[in-house]
Amino acid sequence: MQANARHQKHALATFVGLLPLIIFLALLLYVGLNAPNFLTFMNLKLVLAQSLPVVLAVIGLSAVVMAGGDDVVSGGIDLSIPATAVLCAGIVAVITTAGLSLVLAAGAALVACMLVGGINALLVTLLRMTPLLTTLAMFVAVVGINNVITSRRRLDLTSDAIASLRQDFAFGLPLGIIIVGILVLISYHLLHRTKWGLNLQAAGGSRDAAEISGIRVNTLVAQSYLLAAFMGFVTGFFILARGNGYSPGTEDNLMLEMVLANFLGAAFSPRRVVTMWGAVLGAVLVAAISIGLKTIGVNVFWTDLIKGALIVTVVALSAISERVR
Amino acid sequence: MTEAAFRLRDIVQVFPGVRALDGANLTVHPGEVHGLVGENGAGKSTIIKVLAGVYQPAEGHIDVGGTAISPATPEKIHAAGVRFIHQELHLVPHFTVTESVFMGQELAGPMGLATTRMRRAAEAFMRDQLGSALPGNRLIRDLSPAERKLVQVARALIDGEARVVVFDEPTAPLASEEVLKIMKAIEQLKSRGIAILYVSHYLNEITELCDRVTVFRKGKDVAVFDEITADTGTELVSAMIGRELDAFFPATSRQAGEVALRLQGFSDGQTFEDVTLDIRRGEIFGIAGLIGSGREELVDALYGLRRRASGTLTLDGTVLDTQSAANAVANGMVLVPRDRRHDGLVLPMTVEENATLATLDESSSLGLIDRKRIREVTQKLIGDLDIRPANARAVTRYLSGGNQQKVVLARWLAKSAKIFIFDEPTVGVDVGAKSEIYQLIENLASEGAIILMSSSDPIELVGTCDRVAVMMRGEVRTIIEKDALNVDHLVAMTTGATDMPEVAHAG
């Protein structure tokens, strides 16, 4: 009877864990039925192209969550990635608009972004502050700085190199998709196939266990925030390419979609934990939903509500799944 | 005699205000299982930390395998082949067996992790060295507690350099059948010439497993037993506490009264089914059962910590509402929980605050707490229960296990409850304090309280209870009456060693 009960419990936990995925696929199916040309190659390309900034941001975020643990309140999280991304976009736009070289702009942006990551790392590891609050505060502060730098106005793209990310490059795919694809493969190897990546996951899985095994948890956590900041830096260029320039306010939507994609990704993993590749698949799915809702003519403001509700649902379901187990 | 695997001589370790080790000696030879026993506070944990290089003793010599190590640091000790199996498991639930075994010592090739090689090595080690054939890709959270313990052992030993292994209370969270797996693994390590130091409160395990035993008392080794038989147990107890323990369990002439508390058809739909029990006033009623028998879940359901699917609880014929813990307390039923550190006490609070937590309403007026009254109540409870230190403002975190348990008890005594549920009342409590806690429970019963005692320790149940219900696979298998209550019979019933005509379960 007990083995049976445990089995039922296990099945229930699995079902609850998969529920976010089921909800998303149902939503996608609904969109597909209402907009017949939604599921075509051209549109798939559009979805991928649209998802690039979220994919990049979520690589950084998933690393931080893996290193800090996936507890929504006390675990690792970096909400400042979207702010870092727009900071990079803002700096690059301002410097290139002023007629200076792209290399100089990229260098300045890199320094600024890594500074944000470094401060995050120090606050979280040395001062033992809660990542959720620390990075939320950092998000607000960095967006503020960015508004000062850009005077909160729209800046058109002047760099051809960035624009070329949108051009088709090979196999009918744009350069941007290919670059991000390569970055995803490299990060996958780094986070899931190396000693460093496994130690990172151990640190987040059980801090005590990792420390007793001689793993330097603080160093790994700090490195994860630096990696996140670097991914934020890369994301900046893709925001410029996608929006054909810098527009204020991009960070809000990016934040929403990044968090959603990250926790949705846990449903892809057989262990029901946040993984980098799960998060990337989540990011593509989230982009598909966004575009899908737009295609069938849902009001933009409603879209935000739907996404917000989805985040709550996904996180709640992961909490329930944890409790059932 | 062969060269000692390690030898600690004349160790003195001083903490502010305490001489934790006062000239202690401990010698363990290769290929032996050496028991280390002593009451809480005797210096067992301290000497282990000295050996681990965590503490630097003020005086004394440490040598491992004939080589003096001075000063001892964790790195040097590890390099000398000494490994520690901590009481806590320290495993990541969503990691596989392989990942857990190799945590922090992963094998890597030029193309990243050598996953296949690690998996083969982990599986071979678990199978050949520890006698447990576990698939390397099984997740930790799907393992039984004993299997998790073995994974922890494998992690410490996988590098093949271990010459001394220290087990600190390895079986504390395990049911007795699971203990056998650990014991088998230890026998196997011993046969390979590894020296094993086995620290445990369970004297039956010590006498069964160990070749020699060192007894610690007050920071010193007071006795070393070179020959261990099943009868050594009583000698060990007297060496540990330094006096003959004639009244370990309280003597009693108490007579139980009428049936007062009645459980009828209790089920939670998952872990236990159709439990019906009649409990008398002034009776100590025991519940025995392995982990997974439904015993713990039944206790939780009784107290409203777990939802019940069906079942009624009546006290003297009227229904008693215990659907939530708050209702249970309001209706005079209280629980002394098994995990007192998490469920029973607010550790950063003082003894006084903890003891009066449930009675703040009674000792306050208009929302203001009457400090003087609280102090008086607490001082009386500290005196009655002999809580040490006798300081109402001591922070409970720093009390010993036995004294923490007394603080939990003090809170409910202040509340003057009618029904007491004790869940594993003496886990992690030393022998002296155990005896005092049993006496307190006996006193409560004599005063007419209704007492339920759920325990995994058969000796404790036999020593204190009037009747014991044995649970197995979610059902009450039998109820053993006082005259038939002895350890052999109880253990046989609990583990299912004896077949039993199905009688109890018809009721």
Interface residues (C-beta under 8 A of the other chain):
Chain A: M1 Q2 A5 K9 H189 R193 T194 K195 L198 N199 Q201 A202 G205 S206 D208 A209 A210 I212 S213 G214 I215 R271 R272 V273 R325
Chain B: H86 E88 L89 H90 L91 V92 P93 H94 F95 E99 S100 M103 G104 Q105 E106 A108 M111 G112 L113 L139 R141 R155 Q270 T271 E273 G292 G294 R473 G474
